[in-house]
Amino acid sequence: MKLKVIVKEDKEDGGYNVSCPALPGCHSQGETVEEALENIKDAIEGCLAVLNERVKITSISEQEALVTV
């Protein structure tokens, strides 16, 4: 899966801030662009893991199956 991210130089503190608009609240930073991009990958994985944990399955019919992909 490919997600778009926004990278912005942090002129005040140095380094770079990066966010993923598809996942509100998913942000990270790094001293270099490369480091910031690696860090946002970890942040995206964390955000998706939390979203997945929050899913509540109330019932599944006999024609359905719950699987993890």
PQR file of N, CA, C, O and H, with PARSE charges and radii, in Angstrom:
ATOM      1  N   MET A   1       0.839  -1.174   0.000 -0.4000 1.5000
ATOM      2  CA  MET A   1       0.000   0.000   0.000 -0.0000 2.0000
ATOM      3  C   MET A   1       0.885   1.238   0.000  0.5500 1.7000
ATOM      4  O   MET A   1       1.880   1.310   0.721 -0.5500 1.4000
ATOM      5  N   LYS A   2       0.517   2.183  -0.798 -0.4000 1.5000
ATOM      6  CA  LYS A   2       1.246   3.453  -0.875 -0.0000 2.0000
ATOM      7  C   LYS A   2       0.342   4.562  -0.361  0.5500 1.7000
ATOM      8  O   LYS A   2      -0.807   4.679  -0.787 -0.5500 1.4000
ATOM      9  H   LYS A   2      -0.292   2.125  -1.384  0.4000 1.0000
ATOM     10  N   LEU A   3       0.854   5.373   0.550 -0.4000 1.5000
ATOM     11  CA  LEU A   3       0.118   6.503   1.085 -0.0000 2.0000
ATOM     12  C   LEU A   3       0.906   7.784   0.825  0.5500 1.7000
ATOM     13  O   LEU A   3       2.136   7.787   0.861 -0.5500 1.4000
ATOM     14  H   LEU A   3       1.788   5.278   0.896  0.4000 1.0000
ATOM     15  N   LYS A   4       0.191   8.855   0.566 -0.4000 1.5000
ATOM     16  CA  LYS A   4       0.834  10.152   0.361 -0.0000 2.0000
ATOM     17  C   LYS A   4       1.122  10.781   1.713  0.5500 1.7000
ATOM     18  O   LYS A   4       0.312  10.694   2.636 -0.5500 1.4000
ATOM     19  H   LYS A   4      -0.809   8.852   0.537  0.4000 1.0000
ATOM     20  N   VAL A   5       2.284  11.417   1.821 -0.4000 1.5000
ATOM     21  CA  VAL A   5       2.659  12.128   3.037 -0.0000 2.0000
ATOM     22  C   VAL A   5       3.135  13.527   2.669  0.5500 1.7000
ATOM     23  O   VAL A   5       3.552  13.782   1.540 -0.5500 1.4000
ATOM     24  H   VAL A   5       2.942  11.487   1.071  0.4000 1.0000
ATOM     25  N   ILE A   6       3.063  14.419   3.639 -0.4000 1.5000
ATOM     26  CA  ILE A   6       3.527  15.793   3.446 -0.0000 2.0000
ATOM     27  C   ILE A   6       4.765  15.990   4.305  0.5500 1.7000
ATOM     28  O   ILE A   6       4.739  15.753   5.512 -0.5500 1.4000
ATOM     29  H   ILE A   6       2.724  14.211   4.556  0.4000 1.0000
ATOM     30  N   VAL A   7       5.857  16.427   3.670 -0.4000 1.5000
ATOM     31  CA  VAL A   7       7.115  16.688   4.360 -0.0000 2.0000
ATOM     32  C   VAL A   7       7.320  18.199   4.399  0.5500 1.7000
ATOM     33  O   VAL A   7       7.196  18.882   3.383 -0.5500 1.4000
ATOM     34  H   VAL A   7       5.879  16.619   2.688  0.4000 1.0000
ATOM     35  N   LYS A   8       7.636  18.709   5.592 -0.4000 1.5000
ATOM     36  CA  LYS A   8       7.828  20.149   5.746 -0.0000 2.0000
ATOM     37  C   LYS A   8       9.074  20.389   6.598  0.5500 1.7000
ATOM     38  O   LYS A   8       9.244  19.787   7.658 -0.5500 1.4000
ATOM     39  H   LYS A   8       7.736  18.154   6.418  0.4000 1.0000
ATOM     40  N   GLU A   9       9.929  21.270   6.118 -0.4000 1.5000
ATOM     41  CA  GLU A   9      11.118  21.627   6.888 -0.0000 2.0000
ATOM     42  C   GLU A   9      10.700  22.379   8.142  0.5500 1.7000
ATOM     43  O   GLU A   9       9.841  23.258   8.097 -0.5500 1.4000
ATOM     44  H   GLU A   9       9.791  21.759   5.257  0.4000 1.0000
ATOM     45  N   ASP A  10      11.320  22.020   9.263 -0.4000 1.5000
ATOM     46  CA  ASP A  10      11.056  22.699  10.534 -0.0000 2.0000
ATOM     47  C   ASP A  10      12.129  23.760  10.718  0.5500 1.7000
ATOM     48  O   ASP A  10      13.212  23.475  11.228 -0.5500 1.4000
ATOM     49  H   ASP A  10      12.018  21.305   9.300  0.4000 1.0000
ATOM     50  N   LYS A  11      11.830  24.970  10.305 -0.4000 1.5000
ATOM     51  CA  LYS A  11      12.821  26.051  10.319 -0.0000 2.0000
ATOM     52  C   LYS A  11      13.151  26.505  11.735  0.5500 1.7000
ATOM     53  O   LYS A  11      14.229  27.049  11.975 -0.5500 1.4000
ATOM     54  H   LYS A  11      10.950  25.201   9.891  0.4000 1.0000
ATOM     55  N   GLU A  12      12.232  26.286  12.677 -0.4000 1.5000
ATOM     56  CA  GLU A  12      12.449  26.709  14.055 -0.0000 2.0000
ATOM     57  C   GLU A  12      13.383  25.770  14.808  0.5500 1.7000
ATOM     58  O   GLU A  12      14.355  26.207  15.424 -0.5500 1.4000
ATOM     59  H   GLU A  12      11.357  25.844  12.482  0.4000 1.0000
ATOM     60  N   ASP A  13      13.077  24.480  14.751 -0.4000 1.5000
ATOM     61  CA  ASP A  13      13.818  23.490  15.534 -0.0000 2.0000
ATOM     62  C   ASP A  13      14.808  22.670  14.702  0.5500 1.7000
ATOM     63  O   ASP A  13      15.612  21.923  15.261 -0.5500 1.4000
ATOM     64  H   ASP A  13      12.287  24.125  14.251  0.4000 1.0000
ATOM     65  N   GLY A  14      14.757  22.800  13.390 -0.4000 1.5000
ATOM     66  CA  GLY A  14      15.608  22.001  12.520 -0.0000 2.0000
ATOM     67  C   GLY A  14      14.946  20.672  12.197  0.5500 1.7000
ATOM     68  O   GLY A  14      13.989  20.267  12.857 -0.5500 1.4000
ATOM     69  H   GLY A  14      14.105  23.407  12.936  0.4000 1.0000
ATOM     70  N   GLY A  15      15.450  20.013  11.199 -0.4000 1.5000
ATOM     71  CA  GLY A  15      14.891  18.724  10.782 -0.0000 2.0000
ATOM     72  C   GLY A  15      13.651  18.905   9.933  0.5500 1.7000
ATOM     73  O   GLY A  15      13.428  19.954   9.331 -0.5500 1.4000
ATOM     74  H   GLY A  15      16.228  20.342  10.663  0.4000 1.0000
ATOM     75  N   TYR A  16      12.841  17.836   9.903 -0.4000 1.5000
ATOM     76  CA  TYR A  16      11.666  17.809   9.044 -0.0000 2.0000
ATOM     77  C   TYR A  16      10.490  17.185   9.778  0.5500 1.7000
ATOM     78  O   TYR A  16      10.653  16.228  10.535 -0.5500 1.4000
ATOM     79  H   TYR A  16      13.023  16.984  10.392  0.4000 1.0000
ATOM     80  N   ASN A  17       9.311  17.732   9.551 -0.4000 1.5000
ATOM     81  CA  ASN A  17       8.060  17.177  10.060 -0.0000 2.0000
ATOM     82  C   ASN A  17       7.351  16.512   8.891  0.5500 1.7000
ATOM     83  O   ASN A  17       7.423  16.986   7.758 -0.5500 1.4000
ATOM     84  H   ASN A  17       9.178  18.509   8.936  0.4000 1.0000
ATOM     85  N   VAL A  18       6.676  15.428   9.170 -0.4000 1.5000
ATOM     86  CA  VAL A  18       5.965  14.707   8.118 -0.0000 2.0000
ATOM     87  C   VAL A  18       4.629  14.225   8.672  0.5500 1.7000
ATOM     88  O   VAL A  18       4.535  13.800   9.824 -0.5500 1.4000
ATOM     89  H   VAL A  18       6.618  15.043  10.091  0.4000 1.0000
ATOM     90  N   SER A  19       3.596  14.297   7.831 -0.4000 1.5000
ATOM     91  CA  SER A  19       2.274  13.839   8.233 -0.0000 2.0000
ATOM     92  C   SER A  19       1.623  13.068   7.100  0.5500 1.7000
ATOM     93  O   SER A  19       1.979  13.216   5.931 -0.5500 1.4000
ATOM     94  H   SER A  19       3.672  14.642   6.895  0.4000 1.0000
ATOM     95  N   CYS A  20       0.651  12.234   7.482 -0.4000 1.5000
ATOM     96  CA  CYS A  20      -0.081  11.426   6.511 -0.0000 2.0000
ATOM     97  C   CYS A  20      -1.536  11.886   6.519  0.5500 1.7000
ATOM     98  O   CYS A  20      -2.281  11.529   7.431 -0.5500 1.4000
ATOM     99  H   CYS A  20       0.362  12.114   8.431  0.4000 1.0000
ATOM    100  N   PRO A  21      -1.961  12.673   5.524 -0.5600 1.5000
ATOM    101  CA  PRO A  21      -3.324  13.204   5.504  0.2800 2.0000
ATOM    102  C   PRO A  21      -4.414  12.133   5.522  0.5500 1.7000
ATOM    103  O   PRO A  21      -5.512  12.393   6.013 -0.5500 1.4000
ATOM    104  N   ALA A  22      -4.143  10.950   5.007 -0.4000 1.5000
ATOM    105  CA  ALA A  22      -5.145   9.880   4.984 -0.0000 2.0000
ATOM    106  C   ALA A  22      -5.428   9.341   6.385  0.5500 1.7000
ATOM    107  O   ALA A  22      -6.459   8.709   6.617 -0.5500 1.4000
ATOM    108  H   ALA A  22      -3.250  10.739   4.609  0.4000 1.0000
ATOM    109  N   LEU A  23      -4.502   9.597   7.322 -0.4000 1.5000
ATOM    110  CA  LEU A  23      -4.651   9.135   8.701 -0.0000 2.0000
ATOM    111  C   LEU A  23      -4.530  10.343   9.627  0.5500 1.7000
ATOM    112  O   LEU A  23      -3.438  10.638  10.114 -0.5500 1.4000
ATOM    113  H   LEU A  23      -3.665  10.110   7.134  0.4000 1.0000
ATOM    114  N   PRO A  24      -5.622  11.035   9.874 -0.5600 1.5000
ATOM    115  CA  PRO A  24      -5.561  12.230  10.722  0.2800 2.0000
ATOM    116  C   PRO A  24      -4.871  11.936  12.053  0.5500 1.7000
ATOM    117  O   PRO A  24      -5.161  10.939  12.716 -0.5500 1.4000
ATOM    118  N   GLY A  25      -3.965  12.814  12.422 -0.4000 1.5000
ATOM    119  CA  GLY A  25      -3.223  12.648  13.669 -0.0000 2.0000
ATOM    120  C   GLY A  25      -1.960  11.828  13.524  0.5500 1.7000
ATOM    121  O   GLY A  25      -1.244  11.623  14.505 -0.5500 1.4000
ATOM    122  H   GLY A  25      -3.730  13.623  11.883  0.4000 1.0000
ATOM    123  N   CYS A  26      -1.670  11.355  12.328 -0.4000 1.5000
ATOM    124  CA  CYS A  26      -0.484  10.535  12.094 -0.0000 2.0000
ATOM    125  C   CYS A  26       0.659  11.445  11.633  0.5500 1.7000
ATOM    126  O   CYS A  26       0.695  11.888  10.485 -0.5500 1.4000
ATOM    127  H   CYS A  26      -2.252  11.522  11.532  0.4000 1.0000
ATOM    128  N   HIS A  27       1.584  11.710  12.548 -0.4000 1.5000
ATOM    129  CA  HIS A  27       2.695  12.622  12.286 -0.0000 2.0000
ATOM    130  C   HIS A  27       3.997  12.009  12.788  0.5500 1.7000
ATOM    131  O   HIS A  27       3.990  11.125  13.644 -0.5500 1.4000
ATOM    132  H   HIS A  27       1.554  11.350  13.481  0.4000 1.0000
ATOM    133  N   SER A  28       5.104  12.485  12.251 -0.4000 1.5000
ATOM    134  CA  SER A  28       6.417  12.099  12.750 -0.0000 2.0000
ATOM    135  C   SER A  28       7.409  13.185  12.356  0.5500 1.7000
ATOM    136  O   SER A  28       7.033  14.228  11.820 -0.5500 1.4000
ATOM    137  H   SER A  28       5.110  13.204  11.555  0.4000 1.0000
ATOM    138  N   GLN A  29       8.673  12.922  12.631 -0.4000 1.5000
ATOM    139  CA  GLN A  29       9.721  13.891  12.294 -0.0000 2.0000
ATOM    140  C   GLN A  29      11.045  13.169  12.137  0.5500 1.7000
ATOM    141  O   GLN A  29      11.155  11.978  12.430 -0.5500 1.4000
ATOM    142  H   GLN A  29       8.978  12.075  13.066  0.4000 1.0000
ATOM    143  N   GLY A  30      12.043  13.894  11.676 -0.4000 1.5000
ATOM    144  CA  GLY A  30      13.384  13.355  11.536 -0.0000 2.0000
ATOM    145  C   GLY A  30      14.372  14.466  11.252  0.5500 1.7000
ATOM    146  O   GLY A  30      13.999  15.560  10.828 -0.5500 1.4000
ATOM    147  H   GLY A  30      11.954  14.861  11.439  0.4000 1.0000
ATOM    148  N   GLU A  31      15.623  14.171  11.489 -0.4000 1.5000
ATOM    149  CA  GLU A  31      16.683  15.158  11.238 -0.0000 2.0000
ATOM    150  C   GLU A  31      16.894  15.388   9.745  0.5500 1.7000
ATOM    151  O   GLU A  31      17.263  16.487   9.331 -0.5500 1.4000
ATOM    152  H   GLU A  31      15.926  13.283  11.833  0.4000 1.0000
ATOM    153  N   THR A  32      16.659  14.351   8.934 -0.4000 1.5000
ATOM    154  CA  THR A  32      16.780  14.451   7.476 -0.0000 2.0000
ATOM    155  C   THR A  32      15.450  14.024   6.860  0.5500 1.7000
ATOM    156  O   THR A  32      14.609  13.431   7.536 -0.5500 1.4000
ATOM    157  H   THR A  32      16.359  13.458   9.270  0.4000 1.0000
ATOM    158  N   VAL A  33      15.264  14.326   5.585 -0.4000 1.5000
ATOM    159  CA  VAL A  33      14.053  13.888   4.889 -0.0000 2.0000
ATOM    160  C   VAL A  33      13.964  12.370   4.925  0.5500 1.7000
ATOM    161  O   VAL A  33      12.895  11.816   5.178 -0.5500 1.4000
ATOM    162  H   VAL A  33      15.947  14.808   5.036  0.4000 1.0000
ATOM    163  N   GLU A  34      15.074  11.699   4.676 -0.4000 1.5000
ATOM    164  CA  GLU A  34      15.089  10.236   4.659 -0.0000 2.0000
ATOM    165  C   GLU A  34      14.673   9.669   6.007  0.5500 1.7000
ATOM    166  O   GLU A  34      13.878   8.731   6.067 -0.5500 1.4000
ATOM    167  H   GLU A  34      15.943  12.149   4.471  0.4000 1.0000
ATOM    168  N   GLU A  35      15.209  10.234   7.094 -0.4000 1.5000
ATOM    169  CA  GLU A  35      14.863   9.771   8.431 -0.0000 2.0000
ATOM    170  C   GLU A  35      13.385  10.035   8.732  0.5500 1.7000
ATOM    171  O   GLU A  35      12.705   9.185   9.307 -0.5500 1.4000
ATOM    172  H   GLU A  35      15.855  10.996   7.045  0.4000 1.0000
ATOM    173  N   ALA A  36      12.899  11.198   8.348 -0.4000 1.5000
ATOM    174  CA  ALA A  36      11.490  11.534   8.562 -0.0000 2.0000
ATOM    175  C   ALA A  36      10.582  10.557   7.820  0.5500 1.7000
ATOM    176  O   ALA A  36       9.557  10.136   8.355 -0.5500 1.4000
ATOM    177  H   ALA A  36      13.451  11.888   7.881  0.4000 1.0000
ATOM    178  N   LEU A  37      10.953  10.193   6.590 -0.4000 1.5000
ATOM    179  CA  LEU A  37      10.146   9.250   5.817 -0.0000 2.0000
ATOM    180  C   LEU A  37      10.160   7.855   6.434  0.5500 1.7000
ATOM    181  O   LEU A  37       9.134   7.174   6.442 -0.5500 1.4000
ATOM    182  H   LEU A  37      11.786  10.534   6.155  0.4000 1.0000
ATOM    183  N   GLU A  38      11.298   7.427   6.946 -0.4000 1.5000
ATOM    184  CA  GLU A  38      11.357   6.131   7.631 -0.0000 2.0000
ATOM    185  C   GLU A  38      10.507   6.170   8.900  0.5500 1.7000
ATOM    186  O   GLU A  38       9.810   5.204   9.213 -0.5500 1.4000
ATOM    187  H   GLU A  38      12.131   7.980   6.940  0.4000 1.0000
ATOM    188  N   ASN A  39      10.564   7.280   9.625 -0.4000 1.5000
ATOM    189  CA  ASN A  39       9.806   7.405  10.867 -0.0000 2.0000
ATOM    190  C   ASN A  39       8.303   7.441  10.621  0.5500 1.7000
ATOM    191  O   ASN A  39       7.539   6.905  11.424 -0.5500 1.4000
ATOM    192  H   ASN A  39      11.130   8.065   9.371  0.4000 1.0000
ATOM    193  N   ILE A  40       7.861   8.064   9.524 -0.4000 1.5000
ATOM    194  CA  ILE A  40       6.419   8.109   9.256 -0.0000 2.0000
ATOM    195  C   ILE A  40       5.906   6.725   8.892  0.5500 1.7000
ATOM    196  O   ILE A  40       4.743   6.414   9.149 -0.5500 1.4000
ATOM    197  H   ILE A  40       8.482   8.499   8.871  0.4000 1.0000
ATOM    198  N   LYS A  41       6.746   5.894   8.303 -0.4000 1.5000
ATOM    199  CA  LYS A  41       6.324   4.510   8.008 -0.0000 2.0000
ATOM    200  C   LYS A  41       5.965   3.799   9.305  0.5500 1.7000
ATOM    201  O   LYS A  41       4.955   3.099   9.371 -0.5500 1.4000
ATOM    202  H   LYS A  41       7.691   6.146   8.094  0.4000 1.0000
ATOM    203  N   ASP A  42       6.786   3.974  10.334 -0.4000 1.5000
ATOM    204  CA  ASP A  42       6.497   3.361  11.633 -0.0000 2.0000
ATOM    205  C   ASP A  42       5.225   3.952  12.234  0.5500 1.7000
ATOM    206  O   ASP A  42       4.410   3.231  12.809 -0.5500 1.4000
ATOM    207  H   ASP A  42       7.607   4.542  10.280  0.4000 1.0000
ATOM    208  N   ALA A  43       5.061   5.269  12.098 -0.4000 1.5000
ATOM    209  CA  ALA A  43       3.872   5.927  12.634 -0.0000 2.0000
ATOM    210  C   ALA A  43       2.609   5.439  11.922  0.5500 1.7000
ATOM    211  O   ALA A  43       1.578   5.228  12.562 -0.5500 1.4000
ATOM    212  H   ALA A  43       5.723   5.855  11.631  0.4000 1.0000
ATOM    213  N   ILE A  44       2.684   5.262  10.616 -0.4000 1.5000
ATOM    214  CA  ILE A  44       1.541   4.763   9.844 -0.0000 2.0000
ATOM    215  C   ILE A  44       1.173   3.358  10.309  0.5500 1.7000
ATOM    216  O   ILE A  44      -0.006   3.066  10.509 -0.5500 1.4000
ATOM    217  H   ILE A  44       3.521   5.434  10.096  0.4000 1.0000
ATOM    218  N   GLU A  45       2.157   2.493  10.483 -0.4000 1.5000
ATOM    219  CA  GLU A  45       1.891   1.134  10.963 -0.0000 2.0000
ATOM    220  C   GLU A  45       1.214   1.177  12.328  0.5500 1.7000
ATOM    221  O   GLU A  45       0.278   0.421  12.586 -0.5500 1.4000
ATOM    222  H   GLU A  45       3.115   2.730  10.321  0.4000 1.0000
ATOM    223  N   GLY A  46       1.690   2.062  13.198 -0.4000 1.5000
ATOM    224  CA  GLY A  46       1.087   2.195  14.518 -0.0000 2.0000
ATOM    225  C   GLY A  46      -0.342   2.692  14.455  0.5500 1.7000
ATOM    226  O   GLY A  46      -1.217   2.176  15.152 -0.5500 1.4000
ATOM    227  H   GLY A  46       2.451   2.676  12.989  0.4000 1.0000
ATOM    228  N   CYS A  47      -0.582   3.692  13.625 -0.4000 1.5000
ATOM    229  CA  CYS A  47      -1.942   4.226  13.479 -0.0000 2.0000
ATOM    230  C   CYS A  47      -2.898   3.166  12.942  0.5500 1.7000
ATOM    231  O   CYS A  47      -4.021   3.037  13.429 -0.5500 1.4000
ATOM    232  H   CYS A  47       0.128   4.111  13.059  0.4000 1.0000
ATOM    233  N   LEU A  48      -2.458   2.409  11.944 -0.4000 1.5000
ATOM    234  CA  LEU A  48      -3.306   1.362  11.376 -0.0000 2.0000
ATOM    235  C   LEU A  48      -3.563   0.252  12.392  0.5500 1.7000
ATOM    236  O   LEU A  48      -4.663  -0.297  12.439 -0.5500 1.4000
ATOM    237  H   LEU A  48      -1.545   2.514  11.549  0.4000 1.0000
ATOM    238  N   ALA A  49      -2.563  -0.083  13.202 -0.4000 1.5000
ATOM    239  CA  ALA A  49      -2.744  -1.107  14.233 -0.0000 2.0000
ATOM    240  C   ALA A  49      -3.788  -0.672  15.246  0.5500 1.7000
ATOM    241  O   ALA A  49      -4.630  -1.474  15.649 -0.5500 1.4000
ATOM    242  H   ALA A  49      -1.669   0.363  13.164  0.4000 1.0000
ATOM    243  N   VAL A  50      -3.743   0.586  15.662 -0.4000 1.5000
ATOM    244  CA  VAL A  50      -4.722   1.098  16.622 -0.0000 2.0000
ATOM    245  C   VAL A  50      -6.116   1.093  16.007  0.5500 1.7000
ATOM    246  O   VAL A  50      -7.074   0.677  16.659 -0.5500 1.4000
ATOM    247  H   VAL A  50      -3.059   1.238  15.335  0.4000 1.0000
ATOM    248  N   LEU A  51      -6.244   1.548  14.763 -0.4000 1.5000
ATOM    249  CA  LEU A  51      -7.547   1.538  14.098 -0.0000 2.0000
ATOM    250  C   LEU A  51      -8.103   0.121  14.004  0.5500 1.7000
ATOM    251  O   LEU A  51      -9.299  -0.093  14.207 -0.5500 1.4000
ATOM    252  H   LEU A  51      -5.466   1.886  14.234  0.4000 1.0000
ATOM    253  N   ASN A  52      -7.243  -0.842  13.699 -0.4000 1.5000
ATOM    254  CA  ASN A  52      -7.669  -2.229  13.581 -0.0000 2.0000
ATOM    255  C   ASN A  52      -8.139  -2.775  14.929  0.5500 1.7000
ATOM    256  O   ASN A  52      -9.115  -3.524  14.982 -0.5500 1.4000
ATOM    257  H   ASN A  52      -6.272  -0.668  13.534  0.4000 1.0000
ATOM    258  N   GLU A  53      -7.466  -2.413  16.007 -0.4000 1.5000
ATOM    259  CA  GLU A  53      -7.859  -2.867  17.338 -0.0000 2.0000
ATOM    260  C   GLU A  53      -9.204  -2.287  17.758  0.5500 1.7000
ATOM    261  O   GLU A  53      -9.934  -2.916  18.524 -0.5500 1.4000
ATOM    262  H   GLU A  53      -6.673  -1.804  15.964  0.4000 1.0000
ATOM    263  N   ARG A  54      -9.535  -1.117  17.276 -0.4000 1.5000
ATOM    264  CA  ARG A  54     -10.781  -0.448  17.654 -0.0000 2.0000
ATOM    265  C   ARG A  54     -12.013  -1.017  16.949  0.5500 1.7000
ATOM    266  O   ARG A  54     -13.141  -0.724  17.344 -0.5500 1.4000
ATOM    267  H   ARG A  54      -8.942  -0.606  16.653  0.4000 1.0000
ATOM    268  N   VAL A  55     -11.806  -1.820  15.917 -0.4000 1.5000
ATOM    269  CA  VAL A  55     -12.923  -2.386  15.163 -0.0000 2.0000
ATOM    270  C   VAL A  55     -13.678  -3.369  16.056  0.5500 1.7000
ATOM    271  O   VAL A  55     -13.087  -4.274  16.645 -0.5500 1.4000
ATOM    272  H   VAL A  55     -10.889  -2.058  15.596  0.4000 1.0000
ATOM    273  N   LYS A  56     -14.969  -3.177  16.144 -0.4000 1.5000
ATOM    274  CA  LYS A  56     -15.825  -4.059  16.930 -0.0000 2.0000
ATOM    275  C   LYS A  56     -16.679  -4.893  15.981  0.5500 1.7000
ATOM    276  O   LYS A  56     -17.487  -4.352  15.225 -0.5500 1.4000
ATOM    277  H   LYS A  56     -15.449  -2.442  15.665  0.4000 1.0000
ATOM    278  N   ILE A  57     -16.499  -6.197  16.022 -0.4000 1.5000
ATOM    279  CA  ILE A  57     -17.308  -7.119  15.229 -0.0000 2.0000
ATOM    280  C   ILE A  57     -18.403  -7.647  16.152  0.5500 1.7000
ATOM    281  O   ILE A  57     -18.118  -8.353  17.120 -0.5500 1.4000
ATOM    282  H   ILE A  57     -15.843  -6.637  16.636  0.4000 1.0000
ATOM    283  N   THR A  58     -19.645  -7.306  15.854 -0.4000 1.5000
ATOM    284  CA  THR A  58     -20.735  -7.713  16.739 -0.0000 2.0000
ATOM    285  C   THR A  58     -21.280  -9.097  16.386  0.5500 1.7000
ATOM    286  O   THR A  58     -21.662  -9.862  17.272 -0.5500 1.4000
ATOM    287  H   THR A  58     -19.876  -6.733  15.068  0.4000 1.0000
ATOM    288  N   SER A  59     -21.315  -9.413  15.109 -0.4000 1.5000
ATOM    289  CA  SER A  59     -21.787 -10.742  14.722 -0.0000 2.0000
ATOM    290  C   SER A  59     -21.332 -11.040  13.296  0.5500 1.7000
ATOM    291  O   SER A  59     -21.125 -10.143  12.479 -0.5500 1.4000
ATOM    292  H   SER A  59     -21.005  -8.792  14.389  0.4000 1.0000
ATOM    293  N   ILE A  60     -21.187 -12.316  13.037 -0.4000 1.5000
ATOM    294  CA  ILE A  60     -20.792 -12.793  11.709 -0.0000 2.0000
ATOM    295  C   ILE A  60     -21.775 -13.884  11.316  0.5500 1.7000
ATOM    296  O   ILE A  60     -22.046 -14.797  12.096 -0.5500 1.4000
ATOM    297  H   ILE A  60     -21.355 -13.045  13.701  0.4000 1.0000
ATOM    298  N   SER A  61     -22.303 -13.786  10.113 -0.4000 1.5000
ATOM    299  CA  SER A  61     -23.259 -14.800   9.656 -0.0000 2.0000
ATOM    300  C   SER A  61     -22.519 -16.068   9.251  0.5500 1.7000
ATOM    301  O   SER A  61     -21.291 -16.085   9.167 -0.5500 1.4000
ATOM    302  H   SER A  61     -22.084 -13.044   9.479  0.4000 1.0000
ATOM    303  N   GLU A  62     -23.278 -17.122   9.001 -0.4000 1.5000
ATOM    304  CA  GLU A  62     -22.689 -18.405   8.603 -0.0000 2.0000
ATOM    305  C   GLU A  62     -22.006 -18.307   7.234  0.5500 1.7000
ATOM    306  O   GLU A  62     -21.139 -19.120   6.913 -0.5500 1.4000
ATOM    307  H   GLU A  62     -24.276 -17.108   9.069  0.4000 1.0000
ATOM    308  N   GLN A  63     -22.399 -17.308   6.426 -0.4000 1.5000
ATOM    309  CA  GLN A  63     -21.824 -17.145   5.089 -0.0000 2.0000
ATOM    310  C   GLN A  63     -20.562 -16.273   5.118  0.5500 1.7000
ATOM    311  O   GLN A  63     -19.927 -16.075   4.083 -0.5500 1.4000
ATOM    312  H   GLN A  63     -23.103 -16.648   6.687  0.4000 1.0000
ATOM    313  N   GLU A  64     -20.200 -15.757   6.280 -0.4000 1.5000
ATOM    314  CA  GLU A  64     -19.048 -14.854   6.394 -0.0000 2.0000
ATOM    315  C   GLU A  64     -17.947 -15.495   7.234  0.5500 1.7000
ATOM    316  O   GLU A  64     -18.187 -16.420   8.010 -0.5500 1.4000
ATOM    317  H   GLU A  64     -20.716 -15.917   7.122  0.4000 1.0000
ATOM    318  N   ALA A  65     -16.731 -14.975   7.054 -0.4000 1.5000
ATOM    319  CA  ALA A  65     -15.593 -15.424   7.852 -0.0000 2.0000
ATOM    320  C   ALA A  65     -14.744 -14.204   8.187  0.5500 1.7000
ATOM    321  O   ALA A  65     -14.553 -13.322   7.349 -0.5500 1.4000
ATOM    322  H   ALA A  65     -16.536 -14.224   6.424  0.4000 1.0000
ATOM    323  N   LEU A  66     -14.242 -14.160   9.402 -0.4000 1.5000
ATOM    324  CA  LEU A  66     -13.347 -13.082   9.822 -0.0000 2.0000
ATOM    325  C   LEU A  66     -11.915 -13.568   9.643  0.5500 1.7000
ATOM    326  O   LEU A  66     -11.500 -14.546  10.263 -0.5500 1.4000
ATOM    327  H   LEU A  66     -14.397 -14.877  10.083  0.4000 1.0000
ATOM    328  N   VAL A  67     -11.162 -12.874   8.787 -0.4000 1.5000
ATOM    329  CA  VAL A  67      -9.771 -13.247   8.532 -0.0000 2.0000
ATOM    330  C   VAL A  67      -8.898 -12.012   8.648  0.5500 1.7000
ATOM    331  O   VAL A  67      -9.379 -10.887   8.508 -0.5500 1.4000
ATOM    332  H   VAL A  67     -11.499 -12.079   8.283  0.4000 1.0000
ATOM    333  N   THR A  68      -7.623 -12.218   8.903 -0.4000 1.5000
ATOM    334  CA  THR A  68      -6.657 -11.133   8.959 -0.0000 2.0000
ATOM    335  C   THR A  68      -5.776 -11.190   7.727  0.5500 1.7000
ATOM    336  O   THR A  68      -5.259 -12.253   7.383 -0.5500 1.4000
ATOM    337  H   THR A  68      -7.232 -13.132   9.017  0.4000 1.0000
ATOM    338  N   VAL A  69      -5.599 -10.058   7.058 -0.4000 1.5000
ATOM    339  CA  VAL A  69      -4.745 -10.017   5.859 -0.0000 2.0000
ATOM    340  C   VAL A  69      -3.605  -9.051   6.066  0.5500 1.7000
ATOM    341  O   VAL A  69      -2.776  -8.874   5.174 -0.5500 1.4000
ATOM    342  H   VAL A  69      -6.019  -9.194   7.338  0.4000 1.0000
TER
END
